Amino acid sequence: MGAFKRMGFVAAVMALVLVFSAQAWGGGLKTYGKGYRFDKNSWICVHIEGEPYERGFQHGYLVASELKEVMRTIPTLTLNRGF
């Protein structure tokens, strides 16, 4: 019976470690193909792999929300500066 208690304790500790490490990474992991993205300390970290077209598509997919924001704000920034 002691072995089962130890195994339960080890399983509980491992579960807590996984929960806290997932929270430390921020918003979780987003994947597409071989590429993935995660947020850490307000930085967006993107890893992409493959042929050039695949890498470009992975990058666009993984940072799409940020690209939308850039496309929305660029006209305002450039018009206000006379460009």
Beta strands, then each sheet from edge to edge (+ up, - down):
strand 1: 29-32
strand 2: 35-40
strand 3: 43-47
sheet 1: 1+ 2- 3+
end
